């Protein structure tokens, strides 16, 4: 019983063998995560800007 050496690309290989439905589910989860991260950044940017303006405006 000889096992193949571990490859860093194992995830992509595993993903290729998944059924289409499972692949779509993974893609949807990843895009949801990206959307939430992007929206958090978009909300944080103006707040950080206002904070820096207030802090640097003080003498």
N, CA, C and O atoms as CSV, one atom per row, in Angstrom:
chain,resi,resn,atom,element,x,y,z
A,1,UNK,N,N,0.849,-1.201,0.000
A,1,UNK,CA,C,0.000,0.000,0.000
A,1,UNK,C,C,0.878,1.243,0.000
A,1,UNK,O,O,1.408,1.643,1.037
A,2,UNK,N,N,1.023,1.834,-1.148
A,2,UNK,CA,C,1.888,3.000,-1.229
A,2,UNK,C,C,1.036,4.229,-1.525
A,2,UNK,O,O,0.294,4.267,-2.507
A,3,UNK,N,N,1.159,5.252,-0.641
A,3,UNK,CA,C,0.349,6.461,-0.779
A,3,UNK,C,C,1.130,7.508,-1.552
A,3,UNK,O,O,2.345,7.625,-1.394
A,4,UNK,N,N,0.436,8.269,-2.387
A,4,UNK,CA,C,1.138,9.347,-3.111
A,4,UNK,C,C,1.554,10.443,-2.130
A,4,UNK,O,O,0.859,10.682,-1.143
A,5,UNK,N,N,2.668,11.104,-2.389
A,5,UNK,CA,C,3.095,12.194,-1.483
A,5,UNK,C,C,2.078,13.320,-1.473
A,5,UNK,O,O,1.371,13.555,-2.452
A,6,UNK,N,N,2.024,13.998,-0.361
A,6,UNK,CA,C,1.057,15.098,-0.228
A,6,UNK,C,C,1.430,16.233,-1.162
A,6,UNK,O,O,2.591,16.636,-1.226
A,7,UNK,N,N,0.449,16.747,-1.884
A,7,UNK,CA,C,0.694,17.858,-2.795
A,7,UNK,C,C,-0.045,19.103,-2.311
A,7,UNK,O,O,-1.169,19.003,-1.821
A,8,UNK,N,N,0.574,20.267,-2.444
A,8,UNK,CA,C,-0.120,21.502,-2.026
A,8,UNK,C,C,-1.347,21.789,-2.880
A,8,UNK,O,O,-2.237,22.533,-2.468
A,9,UNK,N,N,-1.393,21.182,-4.101
A,9,UNK,CA,C,-2.539,21.446,-4.963
A,9,UNK,C,C,-3.676,20.477,-4.698
A,9,UNK,O,O,-4.595,20.366,-5.509
A,10,UNK,N,N,-3.628,19.774,-3.576
A,10,UNK,CA,C,-4.639,18.747,-3.299
A,10,UNK,C,C,-6.051,19.330,-3.272
A,10,UNK,O,O,-7.007,18.686,-3.703
A,11,UNK,N,N,-6.169,20.554,-2.761
A,11,UNK,CA,C,-7.510,21.150,-2.653
A,11,UNK,C,C,-8.149,21.327,-4.027
A,11,UNK,O,O,-9.324,21.014,-4.222
A,12,UNK,N,N,-7.364,21.832,-4.972
A,12,UNK,CA,C,-7.933,22.034,-6.301
A,12,UNK,C,C,-8.272,20.693,-6.953
A,12,UNK,O,O,-9.252,20.579,-7.689
A,13,UNK,N,N,-7.453,19.685,-6.675
A,13,UNK,CA,C,-7.733,18.355,-7.222
A,13,UNK,C,C,-9.019,17.815,-6.617
A,13,UNK,O,O,-9.867,17.272,-7.324
A,14,UNK,N,N,-9.158,17.968,-5.291
A,14,UNK,CA,C,-10.383,17.510,-4.623
A,14,UNK,C,C,-11.585,18.253,-5.187
A,14,UNK,O,O,-12.628,17.657,-5.457
A,15,UNK,N,N,-11.426,19.562,-5.363
A,15,UNK,CA,C,-12.543,20.368,-5.852
A,15,UNK,C,C,-12.962,19.934,-7.255
A,15,UNK,O,O,-14.137,20.008,-7.616
A,16,UNK,N,N,-11.976,19.476,-8.047
A,16,UNK,CA,C,-12.297,19.067,-9.403
A,16,UNK,C,C,-13.164,17.811,-9.411
A,16,UNK,O,O,-13.973,17.609,-10.316
A,17,UNK,N,N,-12.985,16.968,-8.387
A,17,UNK,CA,C,-13.746,15.715,-8.333
A,17,UNK,C,C,-15.110,15.880,-7.681
A,17,UNK,O,O,-15.901,14.937,-7.659
A,18,UNK,N,N,-15.396,17.057,-7.151
A,18,UNK,CA,C,-16.691,17.276,-6.518
A,18,UNK,C,C,-17.792,17.359,-7.569
A,18,UNK,O,O,-17.541,17.762,-8.704
A,19,UNK,N,N,-19.024,16.974,-7.190
A,19,UNK,CA,C,-20.147,17.185,-8.110
A,19,UNK,C,C,-20.403,18.681,-8.315
A,19,UNK,O,O,-19.992,19.513,-7.506
A,20,UNK,N,N,-21.082,18.998,-9.398
A,20,UNK,CA,C,-21.285,20.410,-9.761
A,20,UNK,C,C,-22.038,21.146,-8.665
A,20,UNK,O,O,-21.734,22.298,-8.355
A,21,UNK,N,N,-23.030,20.469,-8.077
A,21,UNK,CA,C,-23.844,21.137,-7.046
A,21,UNK,C,C,-22.972,21.543,-5.868
A,21,UNK,O,O,-23.104,22.646,-5.338
A,22,UNK,N,N,-22.079,20.643,-5.461
A,22,UNK,CA,C,-21.205,20.933,-4.324
A,22,UNK,C,C,-20.235,22.069,-4.669
A,22,UNK,O,O,-19.939,22.923,-3.833
A,23,UNK,N,N,-19.747,22.063,-5.918
A,23,UNK,CA,C,-18.847,23.131,-6.339
A,23,UNK,C,C,-19.548,24.479,-6.320
A,23,UNK,O,O,-18.967,25.480,-5.901
A,24,UNK,N,N,-20.808,24.510,-6.778
A,24,UNK,CA,C,-21.578,25.757,-6.769
A,24,UNK,C,C,-21.780,26.247,-5.340
A,24,UNK,O,O,-21.698,27.444,-5.064
A,25,UNK,N,N,-22.049,25.300,-4.427
A,25,UNK,CA,C,-22.269,25.680,-3.037
A,25,UNK,C,C,-21.000,26.314,-2.456
A,25,UNK,O,O,-21.064,27.330,-1.763
A,26,UNK,N,N,-19.853,25.702,-2.748
A,26,UNK,CA,C,-18.588,26.258,-2.254
A,26,UNK,C,C,-18.340,27.646,-2.839
A,26,UNK,O,O,-17.912,28.557,-2.131
A,27,UNK,N,N,-18.609,27.801,-4.129
A,27,UNK,CA,C,-18.383,29.096,-4.766
A,27,UNK,C,C,-19.296,30.154,-4.158
A,27,UNK,O,O,-18.888,31.296,-3.948
A,28,UNK,N,N,-20.545,29.756,-3.878
A,28,UNK,CA,C,-21.488,30.715,-3.285
A,28,UNK,C,C,-21.022,31.136,-1.898
A,28,UNK,O,O,-21.088,32.312,-1.542
A,29,UNK,N,N,-20.548,30.161,-1.116
A,29,UNK,CA,C,-20.059,30.491,0.226
A,29,UNK,C,C,-18.875,31.448,0.140
A,29,UNK,O,O,-18.797,32.415,0.897
A,30,UNK,N,N,-17.950,31.174,-0.787
A,30,UNK,CA,C,-16.767,32.029,-0.921
A,30,UNK,C,C,-17.172,33.437,-1.346
A,30,UNK,O,O,-16.621,34.417,-0.846
A,31,UNK,N,N,-18.138,33.543,-2.272
A,31,UNK,CA,C,-18.526,34.874,-2.737
A,31,UNK,C,C,-19.264,35.628,-1.632
A,31,UNK,O,O,-19.117,36.844,-1.507
A,32,UNK,N,N,-20.059,34.911,-0.829
A,32,UNK,CA,C,-20.723,35.580,0.296
A,32,UNK,C,C,-19.692,36.139,1.264
A,32,UNK,O,O,-19.829,37.260,1.754
A,33,UNK,N,N,-18.654,35.347,1.536
A,33,UNK,CA,C,-17.621,35.795,2.456
A,33,UNK,C,C,-16.911,37.024,1.895
A,33,UNK,O,O,-16.636,37.976,2.626
A,34,UNK,N,N,-16.612,37.000,0.581
A,34,UNK,CA,C,-15.946,38.142,-0.033
A,34,UNK,C,C,-16.823,39.384,0.021
A,34,UNK,O,O,-16.334,40.480,0.294
A,35,UNK,N,N,-18.122,39.217,-0.238
A,35,UNK,CA,C,-19.044,40.358,-0.217
A,35,UNK,C,C,-19.108,40.958,1.185
A,35,UNK,O,O,-19.124,42.179,1.338
A,36,UNK,N,N,-19.146,40.104,2.208
A,36,UNK,CA,C,-19.223,40.640,3.565
A,36,UNK,C,C,-17.928,41.370,3.931
A,36,UNK,O,O,-17.960,42.409,4.590
A,37,UNK,N,N,-16.791,40.819,3.499
A,37,UNK,CA,C,-15.514,41.488,3.783
A,37,UNK,C,C,-15.445,42.834,3.070
A,37,UNK,O,O,-15.017,43.831,3.651
A,38,UNK,N,N,-15.868,42.856,1.810
A,38,UNK,CA,C,-15.832,44.108,1.045
A,38,UNK,C,C,-16.759,45.147,1.648
A,38,UNK,O,O,-16.398,46.320,1.742
A,39,UNK,N,N,-17.957,44.727,2.060
A,39,UNK,CA,C,-18.881,45.704,2.629
A,39,UNK,C,C,-18.353,46.233,3.962
A,39,UNK,O,O,-18.533,47.408,4.280
A,40,UNK,N,N,-17.703,45.371,4.740
A,40,UNK,CA,C,-17.109,45.833,5.989
A,40,UNK,C,C,-16.015,46.869,5.719
A,40,UNK,O,O,-15.913,47.875,6.421
A,41,UNK,N,N,-15.201,46.610,4.693
A,41,UNK,CA,C,-14.147,47.574,4.344
A,41,UNK,C,C,-14.750,48.888,3.866
A,41,UNK,O,O,-14.266,49.963,4.217
A,42,UNK,N,N,-15.812,48.798,3.059
A,42,UNK,CA,C,-16.441,50.022,2.546
A,42,UNK,C,C,-17.052,50.831,3.679
A,42,UNK,O,O,-17.055,52.061,3.628
A,43,UNK,N,N,-17.567,50.158,4.696
A,43,UNK,CA,C,-18.118,50.896,5.840
A,43,UNK,C,C,-16.997,51.477,6.705
A,43,UNK,O,O,-17.139,52.564,7.266
A,44,UNK,N,N,-15.893,50.754,6.808
A,44,UNK,CA,C,-14.820,51.186,7.704
A,44,UNK,C,C,-14.015,52.338,7.119
A,44,UNK,O,O,-13.513,53.180,7.864
A,45,UNK,N,N,-13.883,52.388,5.788
A,45,UNK,CA,C,-13.029,53.408,5.177
A,45,UNK,C,C,-13.464,54.831,5.505
A,45,UNK,O,O,-12.639,55.614,5.974
A,46,UNK,N,N,-14.743,55.206,5.276
A,46,UNK,CA,C,-15.134,56.580,5.623
A,46,UNK,C,C,-15.034,56.870,7.112
A,46,UNK,O,O,-14.704,57.990,7.501
A,47,UNK,N,N,-15.314,55.881,7.950
A,47,UNK,CA,C,-15.197,56.099,9.392
A,47,UNK,C,C,-13.755,56.372,9.784
A,47,UNK,O,O,-13.481,57.271,10.579
A,48,UNK,N,N,-12.832,55.595,9.227
A,48,UNK,CA,C,-11.418,55.828,9.520
A,48,UNK,C,C,-10.976,57.196,9.007
A,48,UNK,O,O,-10.194,57.892,9.654
A,49,UNK,N,N,-11.486,57.566,7.841
A,49,UNK,CA,C,-11.141,58.876,7.278
A,49,UNK,C,C,-11.614,59.999,8.205
A,49,UNK,O,O,-10.859,60.919,8.519
A,50,UNK,N,N,-12.883,59.908,8.641
A,50,UNK,CA,C,-13.413,60.932,9.549
A,50,UNK,C,C,-12.622,60.975,10.845
A,50,UNK,O,O,-12.332,62.051,11.367
A,51,UNK,N,N,-12.275,59.811,11.358
A,51,UNK,CA,C,-11.516,59.748,12.601
A,51,UNK,C,C,-10.162,60.423,12.432
A,51,UNK,O,O,-9.736,61.187,13.299
A,52,UNK,N,N,-9.488,60.148,11.329
A,52,UNK,CA,C,-8.170,60.766,11.123
A,52,UNK,C,C,-8.309,62.273,10.942
A,52,UNK,O,O,-7.473,63.032,11.433
A,53,UNK,N,N,-9.352,62.716,10.244
A,53,UNK,CA,C,-9.568,64.163,10.070
A,53,UNK,C,C,-9.765,64.825,11.434
A,53,UNK,O,O,-9.179,65.872,11.709
A,54,UNK,N,N,-10.581,64.221,12.278
A,54,UNK,CA,C,-10.859,64.783,13.603
A,54,UNK,C,C,-9.587,64.803,14.448
A,54,UNK,O,O,-9.302,65.781,15.140
A,55,UNK,N,N,-8.832,63.714,14.381
A,55,UNK,CA,C,-7.617,63.650,15.212
A,55,UNK,C,C,-6.559,64.646,14.758
A,55,UNK,O,O,-5.898,65.274,15.584
A,56,UNK,N,N,-6.397,64.793,13.439
A,56,UNK,CA,C,-5.325,65.676,12.944
A,56,UNK,C,C,-5.764,67.140,12.927
A,56,UNK,O,O,-4.923,68.027,12.785
A,57,UNK,N,N,-7.061,67.409,13.070
A,57,UNK,CA,C,-7.540,68.798,13.044
A,57,UNK,C,C,-7.264,69.488,14.375
A,57,UNK,O,O,-7.233,70.717,14.443
A,58,UNK,N,N,-7.065,68.708,15.426
A,58,UNK,CA,C,-6.843,69.315,16.741
A,58,UNK,C,C,-5.452,69.919,16.801
A,58,UNK,O,O,-4.498,69.323,16.301
A,59,UNK,N,N,-5.324,71.073,17.394
A,59,UNK,CA,C,-4.016,71.750,17.482
A,59,UNK,C,C,-3.056,71.022,18.430
A,59,UNK,O,O,-1.920,71.460,18.614
